[in-house]
Amino acid sequence: MTHVGIDYSLNSPSVTIDNGEKIMFMSFFNTDGAEWNREKPLKRFEMHNALNGIVELYPYQRHHIDKGCSYAKEQSLKMSDAEMICEYIMHSIEKHVPNLEDTRISLEGFAYGSSGAAFIDLILFNSFLRKDIIKRIGYDSLEIIAPSTAKKLAGKGNADKEYMIKAFMNNVLGDDKLASTDLFKYVTSNDIDFKNIKPLDDIVDSYFIMKSQTLW
């Protein structure tokens, strides 16, 4: 049985895969047209460059939506982006999980108190991914966990990003497979700048989402 956790954000989705033998990490990130891996990286890509070769990195570029874009065109572009990212994520998972029928995937549900245009977009993008997962592996293999579940597993129901990363570094679940990963070795042997933690925070969240599965 393979277990997958996905932390889905608009600009930095992350995936953790436990295939029973080892744990793998993936980060998908929107470059917004910028060169992310140049010799002297932009500050927002410093962590990406530090993790290059430690986790699998998948850059992409979403459509730029001008202010004068019509509502109909804007929605069409967003749906196109949602489908593109969904395909990117699922294709990358399938590289490591050839038998999706023997796979369990977990995603976080939506926080009811959230609001705003970005939250509406997140629902759109997330729904594309949920639909594709269901089409590929069925309803019974997709688990939607409560937004606080992964945080509680890490030790605190309202944990912030720094708390989650420190819980990961401390291996609070006593996970031997985690301790053997290059990512764990990196975060426990380097000083982490908690003011510049993308995409590490999303990767960590995807790990705890995966470990929160009740379909084990």
C-alpha positions as CSV (number, residue, x, y, z in Angstrom):
1,M,0.0,0.0,0.0
2,T,1.3,3.5,-0.9
3,H,0.2,6.5,1.1
4,V,0.2,10.0,-0.4
5,G,-0.3,13.4,1.3
6,I,-0.9,16.5,-0.7
7,D,-0.8,20.0,0.7
8,Y,-2.5,22.0,-2.0
9,S,-1.9,25.8,-2.2
10,L,-2.3,28.1,-5.2
11,N,1.4,28.7,-5.7
12,S,3.2,25.9,-3.9
13,P,1.5,22.5,-3.8
14,S,3.6,19.8,-2.2
15,V,3.4,16.0,-2.1
16,T,4.8,13.3,0.3
17,I,4.8,9.7,-0.8
18,D,5.4,6.7,1.4
19,N,5.6,3.6,-0.7
20,G,6.2,1.3,2.2
21,E,10.0,1.3,1.8
22,K,10.9,5.0,1.7
23,I,9.5,8.5,1.8
24,M,9.7,10.9,-1.1
25,F,9.0,14.6,-1.3
26,M,7.8,16.8,-4.2
27,S,7.4,20.5,-4.5
28,F,5.4,22.2,-7.3
29,F,5.8,26.0,-7.5
30,N,4.7,28.9,-9.6
31,T,7.7,30.8,-11.0
32,D,5.5,33.6,-12.3
33,G,7.9,33.8,-15.2
34,A,11.0,34.4,-13.1
35,E,14.2,32.4,-13.5
36,W,14.2,30.4,-10.2
37,N,17.5,28.6,-10.5
38,R,19.9,31.3,-11.6
39,E,23.4,31.5,-10.1
40,K,22.3,34.0,-7.5
41,P,18.7,33.1,-6.9
42,L,16.0,35.6,-6.0
43,K,15.3,35.6,-2.3
44,R,11.9,33.8,-2.8
45,F,13.7,31.0,-4.5
46,E,16.6,30.6,-2.1
47,M,15.1,27.6,-0.3
48,H,14.1,26.0,-3.6
49,N,17.7,26.1,-4.7
50,A,18.9,24.8,-1.3
51,L,16.5,21.8,-1.7
52,N,17.3,21.1,-5.3
53,G,18.5,17.5,-5.5
54,I,17.1,16.8,-2.0
55,V,13.4,16.9,-3.0
56,E,11.9,16.7,-6.4
57,L,11.2,20.2,-7.7
58,Y,8.5,20.9,-10.4
59,P,8.4,24.6,-11.5
60,Y,5.4,25.8,-13.5
61,Q,4.0,29.1,-14.7
62,R,0.4,30.1,-14.3
63,H,-1.3,32.5,-16.8
64,H,-0.8,36.2,-16.1
65,I,-4.3,37.8,-15.8
66,D,-4.3,41.5,-16.7
67,K,-6.6,43.9,-14.9
68,G,-8.6,44.5,-18.1
69,C,-9.3,40.8,-18.6
70,S,-13.0,39.9,-18.8
71,Y,-14.5,37.8,-16.1
72,A,-15.3,35.0,-18.5
73,K,-11.7,35.0,-19.9
74,E,-10.3,35.1,-16.3
75,Q,-12.3,32.1,-15.3
76,S,-11.3,30.2,-18.4
77,L,-7.6,30.8,-17.7
78,K,-7.9,29.8,-14.1
79,M,-9.6,26.5,-15.1
80,S,-6.8,25.9,-17.6
81,D,-4.2,26.5,-14.9
82,A,-6.1,24.2,-12.5
83,E,-6.1,21.4,-15.0
84,M,-2.5,21.9,-15.9
85,I,-1.3,21.8,-12.3
86,C,-3.6,18.8,-11.6
87,E,-2.1,16.8,-14.5
88,Y,1.4,17.8,-13.4
89,I,0.9,16.5,-9.9
90,M,-0.8,13.3,-10.9
91,H,1.7,12.5,-13.6
92,S,4.6,13.1,-11.2
93,I,2.9,10.8,-8.5
94,E,2.4,8.1,-11.1
95,K,6.1,8.0,-11.9
96,H,6.6,6.6,-8.4
97,V,3.3,4.8,-8.0
98,P,2.6,2.7,-11.1
99,N,-0.3,0.9,-9.3
100,L,-2.6,3.7,-8.2
101,E,-5.3,1.2,-7.3
102,D,-3.2,0.3,-4.3
103,T,-2.8,3.9,-3.2
104,R,-4.4,6.1,-0.5
105,I,-4.3,9.9,-1.0
106,S,-5.1,12.5,1.6
107,L,-5.9,16.2,1.2
108,E,-6.9,18.8,3.7
109,G,-10.5,20.1,3.7
110,F,-11.3,23.8,3.5
111,A,-11.4,26.0,6.6
112,Y,-15.0,27.3,7.0
113,G,-13.8,30.6,8.3
114,S,-11.7,31.4,5.2
115,S,-12.9,33.9,2.7
116,G,-11.8,36.1,-0.2
117,A,-11.0,35.7,-3.9
118,A,-7.9,33.6,-3.2
119,F,-9.9,31.1,-1.2
120,I,-12.5,30.8,-4.0
121,D,-9.6,30.1,-6.4
122,L,-8.2,27.5,-4.0
123,I,-11.6,25.7,-4.0
124,L,-11.6,25.7,-7.8
125,F,-8.0,24.4,-8.2
126,N,-8.4,21.8,-5.4
127,S,-11.7,20.6,-6.8
128,F,-10.0,19.8,-10.2
129,L,-7.5,17.7,-8.3
130,R,-10.1,15.9,-6.2
131,K,-12.1,15.0,-9.3
132,D,-9.1,13.6,-11.1
133,I,-8.1,11.5,-8.1
134,I,-11.6,10.1,-7.8
135,K,-11.6,9.3,-11.5
136,R,-8.3,7.5,-11.3
137,I,-8.5,5.6,-8.0
138,G,-12.1,6.0,-6.8
139,Y,-13.9,7.6,-3.8
140,D,-12.7,5.1,-1.3
141,S,-9.0,5.9,-1.9
142,L,-9.3,9.6,-1.3
143,E,-9.5,10.9,2.2
144,I,-10.3,14.6,3.1
145,I,-9.0,15.4,6.5
146,A,-10.1,18.3,8.8
147,P,-7.8,21.4,8.5
148,S,-6.5,21.0,12.0
149,T,-5.8,17.2,11.9
150,A,-2.3,17.4,10.6
151,K,-1.4,20.2,13.1
152,K,-2.8,18.1,16.0
153,L,-0.7,15.2,14.9
154,A,2.4,17.5,15.0
155,G,1.4,18.4,18.5
156,K,-0.8,21.6,18.4
157,G,-4.2,22.1,16.7
158,N,-3.4,25.8,15.9
159,A,0.3,25.3,15.0
160,D,2.0,27.9,12.8
161,K,4.5,27.1,10.1
162,E,7.5,27.4,12.3
163,Y,6.0,25.0,14.9
164,M,5.2,22.4,12.1
165,I,8.7,22.6,10.7
166,K,10.3,22.1,14.2
167,A,8.0,19.1,14.8
168,F,9.2,17.7,11.6
169,M,12.9,18.4,12.6
170,N,12.3,16.7,16.0
171,N,10.6,13.7,14.3
172,V,7.8,13.8,16.8
173,L,6.2,10.7,15.3
174,G,9.4,8.7,15.7
175,D,9.3,7.8,12.0
176,D,12.4,5.8,11.0
177,K,11.8,6.3,7.3
178,L,11.6,10.0,7.7
179,A,14.9,10.0,9.6
180,S,16.6,8.3,6.7
181,T,15.5,10.9,4.1
182,D,17.9,13.5,2.7
183,L,15.4,16.2,3.6
184,F,15.3,15.3,7.3
185,K,19.1,15.2,7.3
186,Y,19.2,18.6,5.6
187,V,16.8,20.4,8.0
188,T,18.5,18.9,11.1
189,S,22.0,19.9,10.0
190,N,21.4,23.4,8.7
191,D,20.2,26.7,10.1
192,I,16.6,27.3,8.8
193,D,15.6,30.9,8.1
194,F,12.0,30.8,9.3
195,K,11.3,34.1,7.5
196,N,12.0,32.5,4.2
197,I,10.7,28.9,4.3
198,K,8.9,28.3,1.0
199,P,8.5,25.6,0.0
200,L,9.7,23.7,3.1
201,D,6.6,24.7,5.1
202,D,4.3,23.2,2.4
203,I,6.4,20.0,2.1
204,V,6.3,19.5,5.9
205,D,2.5,20.0,5.8
206,S,2.1,17.4,3.1
207,Y,4.1,14.9,5.3
208,F,1.8,15.4,8.3
209,I,-1.3,15.2,6.0
210,M,0.0,11.9,4.7
211,K,0.6,10.6,8.3
212,S,-2.9,11.7,9.3
213,Q,-4.6,9.1,7.1
214,T,-7.1,6.9,8.9
215,L,-7.2,4.6,5.8
216,W,-4.1,2.7,6.9
